[in-house]
Amino acid sequence: KQILGEKPRLIWLTIDQPASHSIQAEGSVTLNCTVHTGWTCDGDHTVYWFRNSGPSQLGLMYSHTGRNKQCERKTNTCFHSFSMKNLNTSQTGTYYCAVAACGHILFGNGTTLVFEGECV
């Protein structure tokens, strides 16, 4: 039900993530997530990073609420990242960027971390 004069709260939201990222033992990685928005609601959005390391094993790794300095108002695009250091094989898996805004949450397709020499 829409109230007369009320603006739409969410027009569209898309999330882009690279499909995979090659890593080395004891190395570091920065995962990137580009969020394209078309919302008109007030307030900030929250970005979550989840890791899926197996069936039904989705775990929250990081969250951030508030304005991101890497947002471009002109294009309604925000750039988010999540960095990890001293990597080991226990950190492989698929990492998902998710954005909560205007009462909705949307997940990206995920970035799979693969140690160099392993198959994707």
C-alpha positions as a Markdown table, in Angstrom:
| # | Residue | x | y | z |
|---|---|---|---|---|
| 1 | Lys | 0.0 | 0.0 | 0.0 |
| 2 | Gln | 1.4 | 3.4 | -1.0 |
| 3 | Ile | 0.6 | 6.6 | 0.9 |
| 4 | Leu | -0.2 | 9.5 | -1.2 |
| 5 | Gly | 2.8 | 11.7 | -1.8 |
| 6 | Glu | 5.2 | 9.0 | -0.5 |
| 7 | Lys | 8.4 | 8.5 | -2.6 |
| 8 | Pro | 9.3 | 5.0 | -3.7 |
| 9 | Arg | 11.8 | 3.6 | -1.2 |
| 10 | Leu | 13.9 | 1.4 | -3.5 |
| 11 | Ile | 14.2 | 1.7 | -7.3 |
| 12 | Trp | 17.0 | -0.8 | -7.9 |
| 13 | Leu | 20.2 | -2.1 | -6.5 |
| 14 | Thr | 22.8 | -4.3 | -8.1 |
| 15 | Ile | 26.1 | -5.7 | -6.8 |
| 16 | Asp | 29.1 | -6.6 | -8.9 |
| 17 | Gln | 31.9 | -8.9 | -7.6 |
| 18 | Pro | 34.7 | -10.7 | -9.5 |
| 19 | Ala | 34.0 | -14.4 | -9.8 |
| 20 | Ser | 37.3 | -15.6 | -8.4 |
| 21 | His | 40.6 | -14.3 | -7.0 |
| 22 | Ser | 43.9 | -16.2 | -7.0 |
| 23 | Ile | 45.8 | -16.0 | -3.7 |
| 24 | Gln | 49.1 | -17.3 | -2.2 |
| 25 | Ala | 49.8 | -18.7 | 1.2 |
| 26 | Glu | 50.7 | -16.1 | 3.8 |
| 27 | Gly | 49.8 | -13.4 | 1.2 |
| 28 | Ser | 47.1 | -10.9 | 1.3 |
| 29 | Val | 44.0 | -10.1 | -0.7 |
| 30 | Thr | 41.5 | -7.3 | -1.0 |
| 31 | Leu | 38.0 | -8.3 | -2.2 |
| 32 | Asn | 36.1 | -5.7 | -4.0 |
| 33 | Cys | 32.3 | -5.0 | -4.3 |
| 34 | Thr | 30.7 | -2.4 | -6.5 |
| 35 | Val | 27.2 | -1.3 | -5.5 |
| 36 | His | 25.0 | 0.5 | -8.1 |
| 37 | Thr | 21.9 | 2.0 | -6.5 |
| 38 | Gly | 18.8 | 3.8 | -7.6 |
| 39 | Trp | 17.2 | 4.3 | -4.2 |
| 40 | Thr | 15.6 | 7.4 | -2.9 |
| 41 | Cys | 15.2 | 6.4 | 0.8 |
| 42 | Asp | 16.9 | 8.4 | 3.5 |
| 43 | Gly | 19.7 | 7.0 | 5.6 |
| 44 | Asp | 22.9 | 5.0 | 5.1 |
| 45 | His | 23.3 | 1.5 | 3.9 |
| 46 | Thr | 25.0 | -1.4 | 5.6 |
| 47 | Val | 27.6 | -3.6 | 3.8 |
| 48 | Tyr | 28.2 | -7.1 | 5.0 |
| 49 | Trp | 30.9 | -9.6 | 3.9 |
| 50 | Phe | 30.0 | -13.3 | 4.4 |
| 51 | Arg | 32.1 | -16.4 | 3.8 |
| 52 | Asn | 30.7 | -19.7 | 2.6 |
| 53 | Ser | 33.2 | -22.5 | 3.2 |
| 54 | Gly | 30.8 | -25.4 | 2.7 |
| 55 | Pro | 27.2 | -26.5 | 2.6 |
| 56 | Ser | 25.1 | -24.4 | 5.1 |
| 57 | Gln | 28.3 | -22.7 | 6.4 |
| 58 | Leu | 27.7 | -19.0 | 5.7 |
| 59 | Gly | 29.5 | -16.9 | 8.3 |
| 60 | Leu | 29.6 | -13.1 | 8.8 |
| 61 | Met | 33.1 | -11.8 | 8.4 |
| 62 | Tyr | 32.7 | -8.0 | 8.5 |
| 63 | Ser | 30.0 | -5.3 | 8.4 |
| 64 | His | 30.1 | -1.6 | 8.0 |
| 65 | Thr | 27.3 | 1.0 | 8.4 |
| 66 | Gly | 27.4 | 4.6 | 7.4 |
| 67 | Arg | 28.6 | 6.7 | 4.6 |
| 68 | Asn | 31.4 | 5.4 | 2.4 |
| 69 | Lys | 34.0 | 7.9 | 1.2 |
| 70 | Gln | 34.1 | 5.8 | -2.0 |
| 71 | Cys | 30.6 | 6.7 | -3.2 |
| 72 | Glu | 29.9 | 8.7 | -6.3 |
| 73 | Arg | 26.6 | 10.5 | -6.0 |
| 74 | Lys | 26.5 | 11.4 | -9.7 |
| 75 | Thr | 26.5 | 7.8 | -10.8 |
| 76 | Asn | 24.9 | 6.3 | -7.5 |
| 77 | Thr | 27.9 | 3.9 | -7.3 |
| 78 | Cys | 29.7 | 2.9 | -4.1 |
| 79 | Phe | 32.9 | 0.9 | -3.9 |
| 80 | His | 33.5 | -1.4 | -0.9 |
| 81 | Ser | 36.4 | -3.6 | 0.0 |
| 82 | Phe | 37.4 | -6.2 | 2.5 |
| 83 | Ser | 41.1 | -7.0 | 3.1 |
| 84 | Met | 42.7 | -10.1 | 4.7 |
| 85 | Lys | 46.4 | -10.8 | 5.5 |
| 86 | Asn | 48.5 | -13.9 | 6.3 |
| 87 | Leu | 46.2 | -16.1 | 4.2 |
| 88 | Asn | 46.1 | -19.9 | 4.7 |
| 89 | Thr | 44.1 | -22.7 | 3.1 |
| 90 | Ser | 41.4 | -22.5 | 5.8 |
| 91 | Gln | 40.4 | -19.1 | 4.3 |
| 92 | Thr | 39.4 | -20.5 | 0.9 |
| 93 | Gly | 35.7 | -20.4 | 0.0 |
| 94 | Thr | 33.3 | -18.0 | -1.6 |
| 95 | Tyr | 33.0 | -14.5 | -0.1 |
| 96 | Tyr | 29.7 | -12.6 | -0.6 |
| 97 | Cys | 29.2 | -8.9 | -0.4 |
| 98 | Ala | 25.7 | -8.0 | 0.8 |
| 99 | Val | 24.0 | -4.6 | 1.1 |
| 100 | Ala | 21.1 | -3.7 | 3.4 |
| 101 | Ala | 19.2 | -0.5 | 2.5 |
| 102 | Cys | 15.7 | 0.8 | 2.6 |
| 103 | Gly | 14.4 | -2.4 | 4.3 |
| 104 | His | 15.9 | -4.7 | 1.7 |
| 105 | Ile | 19.1 | -6.9 | 1.5 |
| 106 | Leu | 20.8 | -8.1 | -1.6 |
| 107 | Phe | 23.7 | -10.4 | -2.1 |
| 108 | Gly | 26.3 | -10.3 | -4.8 |
| 109 | Asn | 27.2 | -13.5 | -6.7 |
| 110 | Gly | 30.3 | -14.0 | -4.6 |
| 111 | Thr | 34.1 | -14.1 | -5.2 |
| 112 | Thr | 35.8 | -17.5 | -4.8 |
| 113 | Leu | 39.3 | -17.5 | -3.3 |
| 114 | Val | 41.5 | -20.1 | -4.8 |
| 115 | Phe | 45.2 | -20.8 | -3.9 |
| 116 | Glu | 47.5 | -20.6 | -6.9 |
| 117 | Gly | 47.8 | -24.0 | -8.5 |
| 118 | Glu | 44.3 | -25.2 | -7.4 |
| 119 | Cys | 41.4 | -25.5 | -9.9 |
| 120 | Val | 38.4 | -23.2 | -9.6 |
